[in-house]
Amino acid sequence: MHPGCSAAAMRRPHAVATPKFPGNPTRSFRTVAPMILVEEIHDWTPLTPDVRETWRRQLATLLENDAEIIN
C-alpha cells in the first residue's frame, strides 16, 4: 500500500462473494482509488517448508486457544 494511503481509504466490497457464501469470507478489500506501485522487490526469498510448518502449528495453537486474530 502506498505509504500516504490510510486504512480509511480501503472499503469492504459489497458483492465479492456469491449468494452461496454471503458476506466477505475471504476478507478481501477494494481501494477507493487506484493503488500506486512504489517499489518492486526482486530479491525476496520465500519461506522454507520448515518455517511455513512452524507458522501453521503456531496458528493452530492460537485457534485452539480461541485467540483473536487481527488482520
C-alpha positions in Angstrom: 0.0 0.0 0.0 1.2 3.5 -0.7 2.8 5.0 2.4 0.5 8.0 2.3 -2.7 5.9 1.9 -4.7 5.4 5.1 -6.8 2.4 6.1 -9.8 4.7 5.8 -9.1 4.7 2.0 -10.0 1.0 2.0 -13.5 -0.2 1.8 -15.1 -3.6 2.1 -16.7 -4.7 -1.3 -20.4 -5.3 -1.2 -20.7 -8.2 -3.7 -17.4 -10.1 -3.6 -18.9 -13.4 -2.8 -21.6 -15.4 -4.5 -25.0 -15.7 -2.7 -23.9 -19.2 -1.7 -21.2 -17.6 0.5 -22.7 -14.3 1.8 -20.6 -11.6 3.3 -16.9 -11.3 2.7 -15.5 -14.8 3.5 -12.0 -14.0 2.0 -11.8 -10.7 4.0 -10.9 -9.0 0.8 -11.0 -5.3 0.4 -11.0 -2.9 -2.6 -9.4 0.6 -2.6 -11.4 3.7 -3.3 -8.7 4.9 -5.7 -6.1 3.0 -7.7 -3.0 1.9 -5.8 0.4 3.3 -6.7 3.3 0.9 -7.0 6.1 2.4 -5.0 8.7 -0.4 -5.1 9.2 -3.8 -6.8 11.1 -6.4 -4.8 13.3 -8.7 -6.8 15.4 -10.4 -4.1 12.5 -11.8 -1.9 13.3 -15.2 -0.5 10.2 -17.4 0.1 9.7 -19.2 3.4 11.2 -22.6 3.7 8.8 -25.6 4.2 10.0 -25.9 7.8 9.3 -22.3 8.6 5.8 -22.5 6.9 5.0 -25.6 9.0 6.1 -23.7 12.2 3.8 -20.9 11.3 0.9 -23.3 10.7 1.5 -25.0 14.0 1.6 -21.7 15.9 -1.6 -20.6 14.2 -3.3 -23.9 15.1 -2.3 -23.3 18.7 -3.7 -19.8 18.7 -7.0 -21.1 17.2 -7.3 -23.9 19.7 -6.9 -21.3 22.5 -9.6 -19.1 21.0 -7.1 -16.3 20.3 -8.4 -13.3 18.4 -6.7 -13.0 15.1 -6.4 -9.4 13.9 -6.0 -8.9 10.2 
